[in-house]
Amino acid sequence: MKRSLVLLYILLVSTIFCVAQTNIKAELDTTKILIGGRTSLKVSVEVHENVHPIFPSFKLQQELTPGVEVLSIKCDTINNIDNKLYITTYILTAWEKNTYKIPSLTITVAGKKLKTKDFLLTVSEIPINKKHAQPKPADTIVEIPFAWLDLIPTFLYLIASIFGLVISYLLYRRMKKNKGINMPKKKIVKLSPYEEALKAINDLKGEAKDVIDQKNYYTKITTVIRLYIYKQFGINALEMTSGEIIEALSCQVTTSKIDELSNLFLTADLVKFAKYSTSETDKEYYLSNVASFIEDTKIAINETNLEPNIETEQEEARLEARNKTITKVIIIAILMLSIALLGYTFYEAFTIVI
């Protein structure tokens, strides 16, 4: 029992000591403001470092007293050696002319309630000199005189819109006659079978020295010679076996050339199907045989029938379809722009005249 009394006594003494060490101060930034002006109520409490004071809490735009609103609240803390300084600033305003009493605020420190002093806040109106304040008559509406020069931009818009409609109509008629806008055509160079095969052989010569996949290499060689035979002699070599190709060529090519070609097809079949491997010399040898066969069997080219820039019928049809599509897009774009410009022209003319 005595122990409890001692602890209670110590607690009471420490509380009294903490409260005794408390310094509370309240300041009003200004006591006179205009309607809608602002003033700040600054409340500071210095207490022991282990004590935490409790300040009054207000919601934004809540009235501190009837007619005076709290706009915002800002809290700061400053640490000293043994004490702490707690500062709470209330931003106040009022909207009616009057003298308001700012009531004291209650601060709770270690369970004890401490109050600040009261303040008077005077809210005034903006001063107006009523003797010299004479009402002015309302301004009359000034009519702007009409000028034909103001219509020049409108006439230009009208001409541009009509011109666009005419262009759209002419392009539509041209498209109806299966004539679109003449777009630049891609020139296609048609090579002879000899020129195509010679170009492919030259490309293979660059690969002959660094060939790793012999099956792919010999497939390319036989493909070149098959295409050449198909285009040069009219023999469907792409879908024939090696024996059938040799038999079909026997009546058009000399025996020596047939033997060289037959040897090439035999070696290529061994490489592709029997995993046969040839030396570097064999690769160049068979490639030179193909080049020699192509060179010896070429047909004299009639220069008058070869035109370097000839378009096929399929390409012609594709280009014609492309031109029609482009023409349609251009017609729609010009038409929409002309209609929009025409509507804007009428709107501007109506605005200026009326």
C-alpha positions in Angstrom: 0.0 0.0 0.0 2.8 2.4 0.9 4.6 1.5 -2.3 1.6 2.4 -4.4 1.3 5.7 -2.6 4.9 6.4 -3.3 4.6 5.7 -7.0 1.4 7.9 -7.2 3.2 10.7 -5.4 6.2 10.4 -7.8 3.9 10.4 -10.8 2.0 13.5 -9.5 5.2 15.3 -8.8 6.6 14.6 -12.3 3.3 15.7 -13.9 3.4 18.9 -11.9 7.0 19.4 -12.9 6.3 18.8 -16.6 3.3 21.2 -16.5 5.4 23.7 -14.6 8.0 23.6 -17.4 5.3 24.3 -20.1 5.3 27.6 -21.9 2.3 28.4 -24.0 2.1 31.4 -26.4 -0.5 32.6 -28.9 -0.1 35.4 -31.5 -2.5 36.8 -34.1 -0.6 38.0 -37.2 -2.9 41.0 -37.7 -6.1 42.1 -36.1 -7.5 44.0 -39.1 -8.2 42.5 -42.5 -10.4 43.2 -45.5 -13.3 41.0 -46.5 -11.8 37.7 -47.9 -8.3 38.6 -46.5 -6.2 36.3 -44.3 -4.6 36.3 -40.9 -2.7 33.6 -39.1 -3.2 32.5 -35.5 0.1 31.1 -34.3 0.0 28.9 -31.1 3.4 27.6 -29.7 3.9 25.3 -26.7 7.3 24.5 -25.2 7.3 21.3 -23.2 9.6 18.6 -21.9 10.9 16.3 -24.6 8.9 13.4 -23.4 5.6 15.3 -23.3 3.4 15.6 -26.4 0.8 18.4 -26.3 -2.6 18.0 -28.1 -3.8 21.0 -30.1 -7.4 21.6 -31.2 -8.2 20.1 -34.6 -10.4 21.8 -37.2 -11.6 20.7 -40.7 -10.9 22.9 -43.6 -13.5 25.7 -44.0 -14.8 24.9 -40.5 -15.8 28.0 -38.5 -13.5 28.7 -35.5 -16.2 31.1 -34.4 -19.3 32.1 -36.3 -18.2 34.1 -39.3 -14.5 33.2 -39.1 -13.3 30.1 -41.2 -10.2 28.0 -40.9 -8.6 27.8 -44.3 -5.5 25.6 -43.4 -3.5 24.3 -40.5 0.3 23.9 -40.4 2.2 22.1 -37.7 6.0 22.4 -36.9 8.3 21.0 -34.3 11.6 22.5 -33.1 14.0 20.4 -30.9 16.0 22.1 -28.2 18.4 20.6 -25.7 15.9 19.2 -23.2 12.6 20.7 -24.5 10.6 20.6 -27.7 8.7 23.6 -29.2 5.5 22.6 -30.9 4.0 25.3 -33.3 0.6 25.1 -34.9 -0.5 27.9 -37.3 -4.2 28.4 -38.2 -4.9 30.5 -41.3 -8.2 32.4 -40.8 -10.5 34.4 -43.0 -14.0 36.1 -42.9 -16.5 37.2 -45.5 -18.6 39.8 -43.8 -17.8 43.1 -42.3 -17.8 42.8 -38.5 -15.6 42.6 -35.4 -15.2 39.0 -34.3 -13.9 37.6 -31.0 -11.4 34.8 -31.6 -12.0 32.5 -28.6 -9.2 31.0 -26.5 -7.9 27.6 -27.7 -7.5 24.7 -25.3 -4.2 22.9 -25.4 -3.9 19.6 -23.5 -0.4 19.0 -21.9 0.2 15.9 -19.7 -3.5 15.5 -19.1 -3.9 19.2 -18.1 -5.9 21.6 -20.2 -4.2 25.0 -20.8 -5.9 27.9 -22.6 -4.6 30.7 -24.8 -5.8 34.3 -24.6 -8.7 35.8 -26.7 -8.3 38.1 -29.7 -10.4 40.6 -31.5 -10.5 40.5 -35.4 -11.8 43.4 -37.3 -13.0 42.7 -40.9 -13.6 45.8 -43.0 -14.9 46.5 -46.5 -12.9 48.1 -49.3 -13.3 51.8 -49.0 -15.3 53.5 -51.7 -15.7 57.2 -52.3 -19.5 57.4 -52.7 -19.5 61.1 -53.4 -17.5 60.7 -56.6 -18.9 57.3 -57.6 -21.4 58.2 -60.3 -23.0 55.4 -62.3 -22.0 55.4 -66.0 -24.4 54.6 -68.8 -24.2 51.3 -70.5 -22.0 51.2 -73.7 -23.9 51.1 -76.9 -23.3 48.5 -79.6 -21.1 49.8 -82.3 -22.0 48.5 -85.7 -19.0 47.8 -88.0 -19.6 49.2 -91.5 -19.8 46.7 -94.3 -16.8 46.7 -96.7 -16.5 44.6 -99.9 -12.8 44.2 -99.3 -13.7 42.0 -96.4 -15.2 39.5 -98.8 -12.0 39.0 -100.9 -10.8 36.0 -98.8 -14.3 34.5 -98.9 -14.3 34.8 -102.8 -10.9 33.2 -102.9 -12.2 30.3 -100.8 -15.2 30.0 -103.1 -13.0 29.9 -106.2 -10.7 27.2 -104.6 -13.6 25.0 -103.7 -15.2 25.3 -107.2 -11.8 24.5 -108.7 -11.5 21.4 -106.5 -14.9 20.2 -107.5 -14.1 20.6 -111.2 -10.8 18.7 -110.7 -12.7 15.9 -108.9 -15.2 15.6 -111.7 -12.5 15.5 -114.4 -10.6 12.8 -112.6 -13.8 10.8 -112.1 -14.6 10.9 -115.8 -11.0 9.8 -116.6 -11.3 6.9 -114.2 -14.6 5.8 -115.8 -12.7 5.6 -119.1 -10.2 3.2 -117.5 -7.6 5.9 -117.3 -6.2 6.8 -113.9 -3.4 9.2 -113.1 -0.3 8.3 -115.0 2.1 7.2 -112.3 5.8 6.5 -112.9 6.1 2.9 -114.2 8.8 0.6 -113.1 10.9 -0.5 -116.0 11.5 -4.2 -116.3 14.6 -5.4 -118.1 14.0 -8.7 -119.9 17.1 -10.8 -120.2 17.6 -13.6 -122.7 18.0 -17.2 -121.5 21.8 -17.0 -122.2 22.1 -13.7 -120.2 20.2 -15.1 -117.2 22.2 -18.3 -117.1 25.5 -16.5 -117.5 24.6 -14.2 -114.6 23.7 -17.2 -112.4 27.0 -18.9 -113.3 29.0 -15.8 -112.4 27.3 -15.7 -109.0 28.1 -19.4 -108.4 31.8 -18.8 -109.2 32.1 -16.6 -106.2 30.7 -19.4 -104.0 32.8 -22.3 -105.4 35.9 -21.7 -103.2 34.1 -21.6 -99.9 31.5 -24.3 -100.4 30.6 -26.3 -97.2 27.3 -27.8 -98.2 28.1 -29.5 -101.6 24.5 -30.8 -101.9 23.2 -27.2 -102.0 26.0 -26.1 -104.4 25.3 -28.9 -107.0 21.5 -28.3 -106.6 22.1 -24.7 -107.7 24.2 -25.8 -110.7 21.6 -28.2 -111.9 18.8 -25.7 -111.4 20.7 -23.1 -113.5 21.2 -25.6 -116.4 17.6 -26.9 -116.2 16.2 -23.3 -116.4 18.5 -22.6 -119.3 17.4 -25.7 -121.2 13.7 -24.9 -120.5 14.0 -21.4 -121.9 16.5 -22.0 -124.6 15.2 -25.3 -126.1 11.6 -25.4 -124.9 12.2 -28.6 -123.0 10.4 -28.9 -119.7 13.6 -29.8 -117.9 12.3 -28.6 -114.5 10.0 -31.6 -114.2 12.1 -34.2 -115.9 14.8 -36.6 -114.6 18.4 -36.4 -115.7 18.0 -39.3 -118.2 14.9 -37.7 -119.7 16.7 -34.4 -120.2 19.7 -36.1 -121.9 17.4 -38.0 -124.2 15.4 -34.9 -125.1 18.6 -33.0 -125.9 20.2 -35.7 -128.0 18.6 -34.5 -131.2 19.6 -30.8 -130.7 23.1 -30.9 -129.2 26.3 -32.7 -130.2 27.3 -35.9 -128.5 30.3 -34.4 -126.8 28.2 -31.8 -125.1 25.7 -34.4 -124.2 28.4 -36.5 -122.5 29.6 -33.5 -120.4 26.1 -32.7 -119.3 25.4 -36.3 -118.5 28.5 -36.6 -116.4 27.4 -33.4 -114.5 23.9 -34.7 -113.8 25.4 -38.1 -112.6 27.8 -36.4 -110.2 25.1 -34.1 -108.9 22.8 -37.0 -108.2 25.6 -38.9 -106.3 26.2 -35.8 -104.2 22.5 -35.2 -103.4 21.4 -38.8 -102.8 24.5 -40.9 -102.1 26.5 -38.4 -99.9 29.2 -38.4 -102.5 31.9 -35.7 -102.1 34.0 -33.9 -104.8 37.2 -32.0 -104.6 37.7 -28.3 -105.3 39.0 -29.1 -108.7 35.9 -31.1 -109.6 33.6 -28.2 -108.4 35.4 -25.8 -110.8 35.5 -28.3 -113.5 31.7 -29.0 -113.5 31.0 -25.3 -113.3 33.2 -24.6 -116.3 31.4 -27.4 -118.2 28.1 -25.7 -117.5 29.4 -22.4 -118.7 30.9 -24.0 -121.8 27.6 -25.7 -122.6 25.7 -22.5 -122.2 28.2 -20.6 -124.3 28.2 -23.2 -127.1 24.5 -23.6 -127.3 23.4 -20.0 -127.2 21.2 -18.8 -130.1 22.0 -15.6 -131.9 19.9 -12.9 -130.4 17.9 -10.7 -132.7 18.7 -7.2 -131.4 15.6 -5.7 -133.0 13.3 -7.9 -131.0 15.0 -7.2 -127.7 13.9 -4.1 -125.9 15.6 -3.4 -122.6 12.5 -1.9 -121.0 9.5 -4.2 -121.7 6.5 -4.5 -119.3 4.6 -7.8 -119.2 0.8 -7.9 -119.4 0.6 -8.9 -115.8 2.7 -5.9 -114.7 0.6 -3.6 -116.9 -2.6 -4.8 -115.2 -1.1 -4.4 -111.8 0.0 -0.9 -112.6 -3.4 0.0 -114.0 -5.2 -1.2 -110.9 -2.7 0.8 -108.7 -3.3 3.9 -110.8 -7.1 3.5 -110.4 -6.8 3.1 -106.6 -4.6 6.2 -106.3 -7.0 8.2 -108.5 -10.0 7.2 -106.2 -8.1 8.3 -103.1 -7.2 11.6 -104.7 -10.7 12.2 -105.9 -12.2 11.6 -102.4 -9.6 13.8 -100.7 -10.1 16.7 -103.1 -13.9 16.3 -102.9 -14.0 16.3 -99.1 -11.6 19.3 -98.9 -13.7 21.2 -101.5 -17.0 20.6 -99.7 -15.5 21.6 -96.4 -14.0 24.8 -98.0 -17.4 25.6 -99.6 -19.2 25.2 -96.3 -16.7 27.5 -94.6 -17.1 30.0 -97.4 -20.9 30.2 -97.0 -20.4 30.5 -93.2 -17.9 33.4 -93.5 -20.1 35.2 -96.1 -23.2 34.9 -93.8 -21.2 36.2 -90.8 -19.9 39.2 -92.7 -23.1 40.2 -94.4 -25.4 39.6 -91.5 
